[in-house]
Amino acid sequence: MKIVERSYIGTYVDYILGEMSDDDSFFLQKAKLEVSGIGKETPTNTVNQRIRVKLNQVQKSADKELPSYIIVVEFGSPKAKIVKDETTI
């Protein structure tokens, strides 16, 4: 999948992911993507804590038919975590 469009402010996700149609005339929407980052983990600001916040956020999205992917990057180590939320389907 590729990023096919940037979401509008207030839609609770950053991007829409998709792929080209069989005849290459349009993109098929396949998933939503929310991306977040933190400079360095602290006891009150961890990657897992940010994942929970973003899971709650994407579940507010109006489009309930697409799965959501959440990526949180911690730049101090660095490390990243990717989660797929299927509760929005």
LUMKE-883227 format. One record per residue (C-alpha): residue in three letters; x, y, z. Coordinates in steps of 0.02 Angstrom, whole numbers. Each point is the difference from the previous one (the first is absolute). Layout:
residues N
[ALA; [X; Y; Z]];
...
This chain:
residues 89
[MET; [0; 0; 0]];
[LYS; [49; 180; -28]];
[ILE; [-58; 164; 72]];
[VAL; [-136; 55; -120]];
[GLU; [-60; 155; 92]];
[ARG; [31; 109; 151]];
[SER; [-150; 2; 115]];
[TYR; [-88; 160; 48]];
[ILE; [22; 76; 172]];
[GLY; [-132; -70; 119]];
[THR; [-13; -172; -82]];
[TYR; [107; -80; 139]];
[VAL; [125; -79; -121]];
[ASP; [147; 70; -99]];
[TYR; [-6; -96; -164]];
[ILE; [-104; -117; -107]];
[LEU; [94; -150; -70]];
[GLY; [-47; -90; -159]];
[GLU; [50; -73; -165]];
[MET; [-37; 32; -183]];
[SER; [-154; -76; -79]];
[ASP; [25; -140; -128]];
[ASP; [-16; 123; -144]];
[ASP; [113; 131; 86]];
[SER; [-138; 131; -8]];
[PHE; [-23; 31; 188]];
[PHE; [61; -48; 173]];
[LEU; [-93; -128; 104]];
[GLN; [-5; 52; 183]];
[LYS; [62; -143; 110]];
[ALA; [47; 69; 173]];
[LYS; [26; 152; 110]];
[LEU; [169; 50; 72]];
[GLU; [40; 101; 156]];
[VAL; [182; 47; 32]];
[SER; [72; 69; 161]];
[GLY; [170; 25; 79]];
[ILE; [80; 39; 166]];
[GLY; [175; 68; 29]];
[LYS; [49; -113; 145]];
[GLU; [-103; -118; 106]];
[THR; [-34; 51; 179]];
[PRO; [-98; -91; 136]];
[THR; [-155; 100; -48]];
[ASN; [28; 6; -188]];
[THR; [37; -171; -74]];
[VAL; [-25; -75; -172]];
[ASN; [-135; -117; 69]];
[GLN; [-89; 145; 86]];
[ARG; [0; 99; -163]];
[ILE; [-66; -153; -94]];
[ARG; [-148; -8; 122]];
[VAL; [-36; 185; -27]];
[LYS; [6; -20; -189]];
[LEU; [-109; -158; 5]];
[ASN; [-134; 102; 90]];
[GLN; [21; 138; -128]];
[VAL; [-19; -107; -157]];
[GLN; [-153; -85; 72]];
[LYS; [-88; 169; -12]];
[SER; [28; 3; -188]];
[ALA; [-159; 11; -102]];
[ASP; [56; -133; -125]];
[LYS; [-31; -162; 93]];
[GLU; [26; -112; -152]];
[LEU; [189; 17; -13]];
[PRO; [126; -74; 122]];
[SER; [118; 124; 86]];
[TYR; [188; -12; 17]];
[ILE; [91; 98; 134]];
[ILE; [186; 32; -3]];
[VAL; [88; 78; 149]];
[VAL; [186; 41; -11]];
[GLU; [111; 36; 150]];
[PHE; [150; 98; -63]];
[GLY; [113; -15; 154]];
[SER; [43; -186; -19]];
[PRO; [-66; -2; -143]];
[LYS; [-142; -125; -10]];
[ALA; [-172; -14; -78]];
[LYS; [-159; -98; 27]];
[ILE; [-136; -37; -128]];
[VAL; [-174; -54; 52]];
[LYS; [-151; -48; -106]];
[ASP; [-168; 45; 74]];
[GLU; [-140; -103; -73]];
[THR; [-134; 60; 121]];
[THR; [-43; 139; -122]];
[ILE; [-52; -125; -134]];
